[in-house]
Amino acid sequence: MYFAALLARTEDGWEASDTELDNVETLADLADLARESASDDGETVIVFIEQEDTWFGIVRVDGEDDPRVFVSNAAAAARSSYGEILTSELLGDDERDDQLDELTDLDGTEDGEPEHDEDEDPAAGAGAAPAGPLGETRILADLGLPERQLLAITEDALGEVAEAIGASDILETVR
C-alpha cells in the first residue's frame, strides 16, 4: 500500500494534497504532476511517497529545474512500481534498459546470453540498487531537515520529514 502527497510551498506556508499516481510512469510525469499542483511558477513542491514503512521517497521540484530525488532504501524501492521509477532514474537504468530491449529476442533472451544458476541474481551486478539510501541526502537541508537527520529517520518517515520542514499539520490533513 502506497501513500503519496504533494506539498507546495506558497507565500502563506505549505499547502498539501494527496495524489493518485496511477498515471505516473516516469520521473518526468511525477515532476509534471508536482508543477501542476503549484499555484505559482517557481514554487517548491515536495512529493512524498511511502510504501508501508518499507521505504520512502522524496522528490523536490523547484520551478522548471530538474527534480531532485532521495530514496530511503533503494533496494526495497526498486522492487516496487513507484520506487522503481525513482531508483532507475538515480541509477541511470533507462538507457541501459533501452539498450537491452534492442538486444532482446522474441523469446526474452539476449543473443549469446550466458547461462545463470537459478540461485544467482543476474541483476545483482552493475546498476543494482543498494540496500540503503540513494540520491540527494541534502534535498531538504535548506528547509530545515539536515542530511544527518534525514538519514536517521526510521519510523513515521513522512511525519518526521513534514515536522522538520514545518508542514506536519498540513500533511496530517491529507493522511
N, C-alpha and C positions, 0 to 999 in steps of 0.2 A: 504494500500500500504506500502510495506516494502522498506527500503534502507539498504543495508549491504555492508560493505567494510572491507578489511583486510589491516592493516598497519604493515609492517615488519621493524623492526629497524636494519639497517645494519651499517657497518663501515662508509659508506658515508652519513648516515642520514636515513630518512624514505622512504620506497617505498610503494606505495599504489596500490591496485587493487580492483575493485568492484567484487562482488562474487554472484553467484547464490546459494541459499540454498535449492534448490529443492530436493537434495539427502540427506539432513541433517535430521536425525530423533532423534539423541541423542546428548548430550553434548560431548561425545567421538567422534562422527562423526565431530562435529564442531572443536574440538581440532585437529583432524587429518587433516582437511582441512587447518587449520592455520599452522600446522607444514609443510605441503606440500608447502605452499607459501614462507616459509623461504629459503633463499639461503644458509645459513649455519646452522648446528645443534647448538642449544643453543641460537639462536636469539630470541628476544622478538617479539611476534606477538600479535597485538591487533585486535580483531574482534569487529566492531561496528554494532549494529542492531538498527534500529529505525522504529517505526510504526507511521507515520503521526502525529508527535508531541504528541502522546498519552503516549508513554513510549519509553525508550531507554535502551539498554543493552550493557555492555562491558564485553568481555571475554578476559582474558590475558593468553597467553600461553608462558611460558619461557622454551624452550627446551622440555625435556621429563617430566618436572614437571606437576603435576595435574593442570588443568585450574582453574583460579580464575575468579569469576563472580560477577558482580554488575548489578542490575536492578533498574531503577529509580522509577517505580510504579509496584510493584509485582501483585497487584490485576488486573490491566489493562493488564499486560503482560500475566498473567495466562489464560486470555480469548482469547489469540491469539496462533496460532500454534507454531511459533518460540519462543515466550515468554514463553510458557508452558514448552518448553524444558529446559529453564534456571531456571524457578521457581520451577519446580518439582525436579530438582537436588538440589537446595538450601534447599527446604523443606523436602527432603528425601522421596518424594512420590512414587518413583519407587518400593521400597519394599512393601509399603502399597498397591499399585495398583496390584502387582503380587499376594499378599495375597487375595485381593478382587476377582481377576479373578478366583482363585481356588475355591472360595466360591459361585460364581455366577451360578445360574441355567440357563438353556437354555432360559427361558423367561426374563432373565435380572434382576431378583430379587434374593436376598440372602435368604437362608433358615432362617426363623424366623425374617425376616426384619420387623422392626416396621413401622406402617403406619405414613406418614408425611402429615401435612397440605400442601395444594397446595402452600400457601404463604410462607411456611418455606423453607429455603435453607439448604438442608442436607449437603452441602459442607462447610457451614459456621463454622463448628466446628474445630477439630484438623486438622492441615495440610493446613488450608485455607490460601491463600496468603494475606498479609497485604496490605492495601491501602497506600502504601508509599515505600520507598527504602528497598531493600533487598540485602544482600550479603556483599562483602568486600568493605567497603567505602574507604579504603586506597589503592585501587587497582592500582592507578596511582600516588600515592604520591611521589615516588622516581623519577618519570618522569616529575614532575612539576605541578601536579594537586592535591593539598591538599584536604583532606576529606571535610573540610568546604566548599570549592569552588565547589566540585563535588555535594554536597547535595543542593547547592543554584542554580544550573542550572535549568532554566525553559523553555527557548525558544532557538531554534537552538542549541540543546544539543550537537550534534556531532561536530558542528563548534566550540563551546566553548571548548570542550574537546580537539579537534585537535589543536586549538590555544595554549592552555595551555601546551601541550607536544611538541610544535614546529613542528606540521605536518599539519597546516591549508592549506598551498599552495598545498601540495601533496593530501590531501583529496579532495580539490576542483577539481582536475583534474579528479577524478572518479565520482563526483557527477553529 
